[in-house]
Amino acid sequence: MTYFYRMKTTAIWFLILFNSLSAFSQHSTSEFTKADTLRGSIGPERAWWNIIYYDLHVEPNLENKTIKGYVDISYTVLKKARLMQIDLQQPLVMDSVFDYTIEKSTQLSFSRNGNTAFVHFLKAQKIKTSHTVRIYYSGTPQEAKNPPWDGGITWTNDKMGNPFISTSCQGLGASVWWPCKDHQSDEPDKGAKISITTPDTLMDVSNGLLTQVIDHPLDHKKTWVWEVKNPINNYSISMNIAKYVSFSDTLNGEGGILPLNFYVLPNHLKEAQIQFQQAKTMLNCFEYWFGKYPFYEDGYKLVEVPYLGMEHQSAVTYGNKFKNGYLGRDLSGTGWGLKWDFIIVHESGHEWFGNNITTNDIADMWVHESFTNYSETLFTEWISGKQAGYEYNFGIRRNISNQNPIIGQYGVNNESAGNDKYYKGSNLIHLIRNSTNNDSLFRGMLRNLNQQFYHKTINSSDIEKSISKFLGFDYSKVFDQYLRNTSIPELQLFFNKEQHTVSFRWADCIDGFNLPIIVRTEKGKKRLNPVTSKWNSISVTDEEAGLFTPAAIKFRYYIRVKELTSTQ
């Protein structure tokens, strides 16, 4: 998801602190409701069925800001049960539900509990069999107040007065505009079809490839049919309606020929044809570091929308005003962030981390945001050199608050407040990279994650274990320190000039914290293996001792460094 950073620095720090304190209060009192649990956990009404395919049909009324439609949900039965949980946020209305097959359909009863509906089957279905329910719905969906952070449907017009409409619903949930199993852990195994009906003067752009355009001449309408071949998280499914024009290109990438399609308003075509050239450079960079683009069958799109942007799978939405930086600003304060378009780079990075690899619970959203934030460092390095990338990563530390752990609370649709899952998580990945002192190994680790968890939903623990195994070092205490605690470890150093040694240990950290620190010298490298509270020493020359400066170490590792006068 895009960053919360939208104002000047002082205002941002106030907002981060306010949000963090609010979250701390919530975490302290555990004031979560039954609705939070229904939304955020896999209860018995969700656990018995696995989604195979969504077939979504929607027709918005642009004048009164309402929608109507239906969705066919195909699924397999894992356990015997008769009660199915379907999520649809009020004030949308579930009109009817049918147990739907080719031969016949049977209307089913259902009951509502707030934003949740429970569908009652006449009898339990057989395990390992496949079925489809069709759900008709209608009403006035929530209008986005501050998209994409406070999302829903954005109803607006372009400068020519044409309708300009888009959905954004990460965190809030896809059920804000269509009925679904609104939980990240269950993606449709075989993808989805999205059919959107618009006035015939407009176009809808959704995920995947455009497979059909159905004319309705008597009604002066068209239905735009898009199909996604790969698993897709619910919040990525999107509807974008405007008087679009388009242009296209291709990428000769690791997975073959990748179609690139770009949809913008007519008055922005020339700007887009220049600005969107960055997309190919970005894709080449990310395929090098992360592995092949995960959705070759569905293509890659950039779609102009009336808000900042979102990582909708195979249909990345864009509203960065065709400027480099974040709306023309550099989040790192170094100048390097003005060399590239933030939304193109960051939101596309989510194709690997967030869309290819998706967390089961949003409490683990650091996996999406930290790695994608680090993609900014890697892209800066790609176009401007390694020093530039390191300076960018160092610069974004100014946005870290350390008010709450990065990981939120599980089972209640809760992610940690504040922005540390972006900036602090990115610096966590950076210090792991530097602790290996081997960029080839680090790159292999990133590519392995996208291969091992290709099109899968995972937990933070899966990522943590995979990294430790691949790099051949137990980083479990490092992850605990940076993901589940707020203190920043202090590396304490003592230089004994007479004995030509440097002594070192960790302080202000959890027991067992064991991050290796590597300092490069002209003759090679010096590796420190500090153990919490226990002094260790290595021999150094006077020249090598001069390399152990706090500034040099902190530039490569997000830690505090303190020189002591003794080891007492």
C-alpha positions in Angstrom: 0.0 0.0 0.0 1.1 3.6 -0.5 2.7 5.5 2.3 0.9 7.6 4.8 3.5 10.3 4.4 1.5 13.2 2.9 2.5 16.4 4.7 5.5 18.2 6.0 7.8 16.4 8.4 6.5 18.0 11.6 2.9 17.2 10.8 3.8 13.6 9.9 5.6 13.0 13.2 2.5 14.3 15.1 0.2 12.0 13.1 2.5 9.0 13.5 2.7 9.6 17.3 -1.0 10.1 17.5 -1.8 6.9 15.6 0.8 4.9 17.4 -0.5 6.0 20.8 -4.0 5.2 19.8 -3.0 1.8 18.7 -1.1 1.3 21.9 -4.2 2.1 23.9 -6.2 -0.4 21.8 -3.6 -3.1 22.2 -3.3 -2.5 25.9 -7.0 -2.9 26.6 -7.6 -5.5 23.8 -10.8 -3.7 22.9 -11.7 -5.8 19.9 -15.3 -6.7 19.1 -17.0 -9.9 17.9 -17.1 -8.3 14.4 -13.3 -7.9 14.5 -12.9 -11.6 15.2 -15.4 -12.6 12.5 -13.6 -10.5 10.0 -10.0 -11.3 11.1 -10.1 -15.0 11.9 -10.8 -18.3 10.2 -13.8 -19.4 12.2 -15.8 -22.6 11.7 -18.1 -20.9 9.1 -15.0 -20.1 6.9 -12.7 -23.0 7.6 -14.8 -25.7 5.9 -14.6 -24.3 2.3 -11.8 -23.3 0.0 -12.3 -20.8 -2.8 -11.6 -21.9 -6.4 -12.9 -19.0 -8.5 -14.7 -15.7 -8.3 -17.0 -14.6 -11.2 -18.0 -11.0 -10.3 -20.6 -9.0 -12.2 -21.2 -5.3 -11.2 -23.1 -2.4 -12.7 -22.7 0.9 -11.0 -25.2 3.7 -11.3 -23.0 6.7 -11.8 -25.7 9.2 -11.0 -26.9 8.0 -7.6 -23.7 6.3 -6.6 -25.2 2.9 -6.1 -24.2 -0.5 -7.5 -26.0 -3.8 -8.2 -24.7 -7.2 -9.3 -23.9 -10.7 -8.4 -21.0 -13.0 -7.7 -20.6 -16.7 -8.3 -18.3 -18.2 -5.7 -16.9 -21.6 -6.7 -15.4 -23.6 -3.9 -14.4 -27.0 -2.6 -15.6 -28.6 0.6 -12.9 -29.4 3.2 -15.2 -30.3 6.1 -18.9 -31.1 6.5 -20.9 -28.0 7.5 -24.1 -26.2 6.8 -23.3 -22.6 7.7 -21.2 -20.4 5.3 -19.8 -16.9 6.3 -20.0 -14.3 3.6 -18.8 -10.8 4.1 -20.6 -7.8 2.7 -20.3 -4.4 4.4 -23.3 -2.3 5.2 -25.2 -0.4 3.9 -24.9 -2.9 0.9 -27.8 -5.4 0.9 -27.6 -9.1 0.1 -30.7 -9.6 -1.9 -30.7 -13.4 -2.4 -28.4 -16.5 -2.4 -28.6 -19.6 -4.5 -26.9 -22.9 -4.3 -26.1 -22.7 -8.0 -25.4 -25.5 -10.5 -25.8 -25.9 -14.3 -28.7 -28.3 -13.7 -30.6 -26.3 -11.1 -30.4 -23.7 -8.5 -31.9 -23.7 -5.0 -32.5 -20.5 -3.1 -31.0 -20.5 0.3 -31.9 -18.6 3.5 -29.3 -16.3 5.2 -29.1 -14.1 8.2 -27.1 -10.9 8.7 -24.9 -9.9 11.7 -23.5 -6.4 10.9 -21.1 -6.7 8.0 -21.3 -10.5 8.0 -23.9 -12.8 6.5 -24.4 -16.5 7.3 -25.8 -18.6 4.5 -27.8 -21.7 5.6 -27.4 -24.8 3.4 -30.2 -27.4 3.4 -27.7 -30.1 4.1 -24.0 -30.6 4.5 -22.1 -31.1 1.3 -19.7 -34.0 0.6 -16.0 -33.5 1.4 -13.8 -32.9 -1.7 -16.8 -32.0 -3.9 -17.0 -28.6 -5.7 -19.9 -26.2 -5.7 -21.0 -22.7 -6.5 -23.1 -20.2 -4.7 -24.5 -17.1 -6.5 -25.1 -14.0 -4.4 -27.2 -11.1 -5.7 -26.6 -7.8 -4.0 -27.3 -4.1 -4.3 -27.2 -0.7 -2.5 -25.0 2.3 -1.7 -21.4 1.3 -1.0 -19.2 3.2 1.3 -17.7 6.3 -0.5 -14.0 6.6 -0.1 -13.2 9.5 2.3 -9.4 9.5 1.9 -8.3 6.8 -0.6 -6.5 4.6 -0.5 -6.1 4.8 3.3 -9.7 5.3 4.1 -11.1 3.6 1.0 -14.3 2.4 -0.7 -15.5 3.8 -4.1 -14.3 7.1 -5.3 -17.0 8.8 -7.4 -15.6 11.9 -9.2 -15.2 13.5 -12.6 -12.2 14.4 -14.7 -11.5 18.0 -15.9 -13.7 17.4 -18.9 -16.7 16.4 -16.7 -16.6 12.7 -17.6 -17.1 10.2 -14.7 -13.9 9.1 -13.1 -14.5 6.2 -10.7 -12.3 3.8 -8.8 -12.2 1.3 -5.9 -9.6 1.0 -3.2 -10.1 -1.2 -0.2 -6.9 -2.7 1.4 -7.4 -3.1 5.1 -11.0 -2.0 4.8 -11.7 -5.1 2.8 -13.1 -6.0 -0.6 -16.5 -6.7 1.0 -17.0 -2.9 1.0 -18.1 -3.2 -2.6 -18.8 -6.9 -3.3 -19.7 -10.1 -1.4 -16.7 -12.5 -0.7 -14.8 -14.4 1.8 -12.9 -11.3 3.0 -9.8 -12.8 4.4 -6.3 -12.8 2.9 -5.6 -16.4 3.7 -8.0 -17.8 1.0 -7.3 -16.7 -2.5 -9.2 -18.2 -5.5 -7.0 -21.0 -6.7 -7.9 -20.5 -10.4 -8.3 -16.7 -10.4 -11.3 -14.5 -11.1 -13.4 -13.0 -13.8 -14.6 -9.3 -13.4 -17.4 -8.1 -15.6 -18.2 -4.4 -15.2 -21.1 -2.7 -17.1 -20.6 1.0 -17.9 -22.2 3.6 -20.2 -20.9 3.0 -23.8 -18.9 6.3 -23.7 -16.7 5.0 -20.9 -14.4 2.1 -20.2 -13.7 -0.2 -17.2 -10.2 -1.4 -16.5 -9.9 -4.3 -14.1 -7.3 -7.0 -13.3 -5.9 -9.5 -15.8 -6.5 -9.4 -19.5 -9.5 -8.0 -21.4 -11.3 -11.1 -22.9 -14.6 -9.7 -24.1 -16.5 -6.4 -24.6 -20.3 -7.0 -24.7 -22.4 -4.3 -26.4 -25.8 -3.4 -25.1 -27.0 -1.0 -27.9 -30.5 -0.6 -26.6 -29.3 0.6 -23.2 -26.2 2.5 -24.6 -24.0 0.4 -22.3 -21.0 -2.0 -22.6 -19.8 -4.8 -20.3 -16.0 -5.1 -20.0 -14.9 -8.6 -19.1 -11.5 -9.1 -17.6 -10.0 -12.4 -16.5 -7.3 -13.2 -14.0 -5.6 -16.6 -14.5 -3.7 -16.6 -11.2 -4.7 -16.6 -7.5 -5.4 -13.0 -6.4 -6.0 -11.4 -3.0 -9.5 -9.9 -2.6 -8.4 -6.3 -2.0 -6.5 -6.4 -5.3 -9.6 -6.9 -7.4 -10.6 -3.5 -8.7 -13.0 -1.5 -10.8 -11.7 1.6 -12.6 -14.1 3.5 -14.9 -13.2 6.6 -17.0 -13.0 7.8 -20.6 -9.6 6.1 -20.9 -7.2 6.1 -23.8 -4.4 3.5 -23.9 -1.0 2.6 -25.3 1.1 -0.5 -24.9 4.5 -2.1 -25.0 6.1 -5.4 -24.2 8.9 -6.6 -21.9 11.2 -9.4 -23.0 11.6 -10.7 -19.4 12.5 -13.8 -17.5 9.1 -15.4 -18.2 9.0 -14.6 -21.9 7.1 -11.7 -23.5 5.1 -9.7 -20.9 2.4 -7.4 -22.3 2.5 -3.9 -20.8 -0.7 -1.8 -21.1 -1.2 1.7 -19.9 -4.6 3.5 -19.4 -4.8 7.2 -18.8 -7.1 10.2 -19.3 -6.9 11.7 -22.8 -5.3 15.0 -21.6 -2.5 13.1 -19.8 -1.5 10.8 -22.7 1.7 12.6 -23.7 2.8 12.9 -20.1 2.1 9.3 -19.5 4.0 8.1 -22.6 7.1 9.8 -21.1 6.7 9.0 -17.4 5.6 5.4 -17.8 8.8 4.5 -19.6 10.1 3.9 -16.1 8.0 0.8 -15.9 10.3 -1.3 -18.1 13.4 -0.2 -16.2 11.6 -1.0 -12.9 10.5 -4.5 -14.1 14.0 -5.3 -15.3 15.4 -4.3 -11.9 12.9 -6.3 -9.9 13.1 -9.4 -12.0 16.9 -9.3 -11.4 16.5 -9.0 -7.6 13.2 -10.9 -7.0 12.8 -13.3 -9.9 10.4 -13.3 -12.8 7.3 -11.1 -12.7 4.7 -13.4 -11.0 1.7 -12.8 -13.4 2.8 -13.2 -17.0 -0.5 -14.7 -18.0 -2.3 -11.7 -16.7 0.0 -9.0 -18.0 1.1 -5.8 -16.3 -0.9 -2.5 -16.4 -0.7 1.0 -15.0 -4.1 2.6 -14.7 -4.7 6.3 -13.9 -7.1 6.8 -11.0 -8.4 9.8 -9.0 -6.3 8.9 -5.9 -2.6 8.3 -5.2 -2.4 4.7 -6.2 -2.6 1.0 -5.0 -0.9 -2.3 -5.8 -3.9 -4.0 -7.5 -2.5 -7.2 -9.0 -1.8 -6.9 -12.7 -3.6 -3.5 -12.7 -1.4 -1.2 -10.6 -3.4 2.1 -10.1 -1.6 5.4 -10.5 -2.3 9.0 -9.4 1.1 10.5 -8.7 0.5 13.4 -11.2 3.3 12.1 -13.5 6.0 13.4 -11.2 9.1 11.8 -9.8 9.2 11.3 -6.1 6.1 11.1 -3.9 3.9 13.8 -5.4 7.1 15.6 -6.2 8.7 15.1 -2.8 11.6 12.8 -1.6 10.6 10.7 1.4 14.3 10.1 2.2 15.4 13.7 2.2 18.5 12.7 0.2 17.5 13.8 -3.2 17.7 10.2 -4.6 14.0 9.7 -4.2 13.4 12.4 -6.9 15.1 10.3 -9.6 12.1 8.0 -10.0 8.4 7.9 -9.7 7.4 6.6 -6.3 4.0 5.1 -7.2 5.3 3.2 -10.3 8.2 1.7 -8.3 6.6 1.1 -4.9 3.2 -0.2 -6.0 4.7 -2.4 -8.7 7.1 -3.8 -6.1 4.0 -5.3 -4.4 3.5 -7.6 -7.3 6.2 -9.7 -5.7 5.6 -8.9 -2.0 1.9 -8.6 -1.3 0.5 -10.1 -4.5 2.8 -13.1 -5.2 3.5 -13.6 -1.6 0.5 -12.7 0.6 0.3 -12.9 4.3 -2.5 -14.9 5.9 -3.2 -12.3 8.5 -2.8 -8.5 8.1 -0.9 -8.5 11.4 2.0 -9.7 9.3 1.8 -6.9 6.7 5.4 -6.1 7.2 6.1 -8.8 4.7 4.2 -6.8 2.1 5.5 -3.4 3.1 9.0 -3.8 4.3 10.2 -5.8 1.3 8.4 -3.4 -1.1 9.9 -0.4 0.7 13.3 -2.0 0.3 12.6 -2.4 -3.4 12.9 1.4 -3.5 16.5 1.1 -2.2 17.3 -1.5 -4.8 15.8 0.6 -7.6 17.8 3.6 -6.5 20.9 1.4 -6.5 19.9 0.1 -10.0 19.8 3.5 -11.6 22.2 5.6 -9.5 24.7 3.2 -7.9 25.1 1.3 -4.6 26.1 4.4 -2.6 23.0 6.2 -3.7 20.8 3.2 -2.6 22.5 3.0 0.8 22.0 6.8 1.3 18.3 6.5 0.4 17.9 3.7 2.9 19.7 5.6 5.6 17.6 8.7 4.8 14.2 7.0 5.3 15.1 6.2 8.9 14.0 9.7 9.8 10.4 8.4 9.4 10.7 5.6 12.0 8.8 6.1 15.2 9.5 3.0 17.3 6.2 3.4 19.2 4.8 0.0 18.5 6.0 -3.4 17.4 5.8 -3.9 13.6 3.6 -7.0 13.9 0.0 -6.3 14.9 -2.5 -8.6 16.8 -3.6 -11.8 15.1 -7.1 -12.9 14.4 -8.8 -9.5 14.6 -8.0 -7.8 11.3 -5.4 -5.6 13.0 -2.1 -4.3 11.6 0.4 -2.3 13.6 -0.3 1.4 13.6 2.2 3.9 12.1 4.8 3.5 9.4 7.4 1.3 10.9 6.4 -1.7 8.8 7.7 0.4 5.9 10.8 2.2 7.0 12.0 0.2 10.0 11.2 -3.1 8.2 13.2 -1.9 5.2 16.1 -1.2 7.4 15.8 -4.6 9.0 16.2 -6.2 5.5 19.1 -3.8 4.8 21.0 -4.8 7.9 20.4 -8.5 7.1 21.9 -7.8 3.7 25.0 -6.2 5.3 25.4 -8.9 7.8 25.9 -11.4 5.0 28.5 -9.2 3.2 27.5 -11.1 0.1 25.1 -9.5 -2.4 24.9 -12.6 -4.5 23.7 -14.6 -1.5 21.3 -11.8 -0.5 19.9 -11.7 -4.0 19.5 -15.5 -4.0 17.6 -15.2 -0.8 15.1 -12.7 -2.3 14.6 -14.8 -5.4 14.2 -17.9 -3.3 11.4 -16.3 -1.3 9.4 -15.6 -4.5 10.1 -19.2 -5.7 9.4 -21.0 -2.5 6.2 -19.0 -1.8 5.1 -18.5 -5.4 1.4 -17.6 -5.4 1.0 -18.7 -1.8 -0.3 -17.2 1.4 2.1 -17.4 4.3 2.9 -16.3 7.9 5.7 -14.1 9.1 7.3 -17.2 10.6 7.5 -18.8 7.2 9.5 -15.8 5.8 11.7 -15.7 8.9 12.6 -19.4 8.8 13.2 -19.3 5.1 15.7 -16.4 5.3 17.6 -18.0 8.2 17.8 -21.4 6.4 18.9 -19.9 3.0 21.5 -17.6 4.6 22.8 -20.3 6.9 22.5 -18.2 10.0 19.8 -18.1 12.8 18.2 -14.6 12.5 15.3 -15.5 14.8 16.5 -13.2 17.6 17.1 -10.4 15.0 13.5 -10.8 13.8 12.2 -10.8 17.4 14.1 -7.7 18.2 13.0 -5.6 15.2 9.5 -7.0 14.5 8.2 -7.7 18.0 10.0 -5.0 20.1 10.6 -1.3 19.9 14.0 -0.8 21.4 17.0 -0.3 19.0 20.0 -2.4 20.0 23.1 -0.6 21.1 26.5 -1.9 20.0 29.1 -1.1 22.7 32.7 -0.9 21.7 35.9 -0.6 23.7 39.3 -0.1 21.9 42.4 -1.2 23.8 45.2 0.6 21.9 47.9 -1.2 23.9 46.7 -4.6 23.1 45.4 -3.7 19.7 42.0 -5.2 20.3 38.4 -4.1 20.1 35.9 -5.5 22.6 32.2 -5.5 21.8 28.8 -6.5 23.1 25.1 -5.7 22.7 23.0 -3.7 25.1 19.3 -2.6 25.2 18.1 -5.7 23.4 16.4 -9.0 24.0 18.4 -11.9 25.3 20.3 -13.8 22.7 20.3 -11.0 20.1 23.2 -12.0 17.8 23.3 -9.7 14.7 26.7 -10.1 13.1 28.5 -6.8 12.3 31.0 -6.8 9.4 33.4 -4.0 8.8 35.4 -4.0 5.5 39.1 -3.3 5.5 41.6 -3.0 2.7 42.8 -6.5 3.5 39.4 -8.0 3.7 36.8 -7.8 6.4 36.4 -8.0 10.2 33.4 -9.8 11.6 32.0 -9.0 15.0 29.8 -11.7 16.6 28.5 -9.9 19.7 26.5 -11.8 22.3 24.1 -10.0 24.6 25.9 -8.6 27.7 29.0 -10.7 27.1 32.2 -9.0 26.0 34.1 -10.5 23.1 37.3 -9.2 21.5 39.2 -9.4 18.2 42.6 -8.1 17.2 42.8 -5.1 15.0 45.5 -2.9 13.6 45.5 0.8 14.3 44.3 1.3 10.7 41.4 -1.2 11.1 40.4 0.3 14.4 39.8 3.6 12.6 37.1 1.9 10.5 35.0 1.0 13.5 33.5 4.5 13.7 29.9 4.8 14.9 29.0 6.7 11.8 30.4 4.0 9.4 28.6 1.2 11.3 25.3 3.0 11.6 25.3 3.8 7.9 25.1 0.1 7.2 23.1 -1.1 10.2 20.0 0.3 11.9 21.5 0.2 15.4 23.0 2.6 18.0 26.7 2.6 18.6 28.5 3.7 21.7 32.2 3.8 22.5 33.1 3.1 26.1 36.2 3.9 28.1 36.4 0.4 29.7 34.7 -3.0 29.8 33.7 -2.5 33.4 
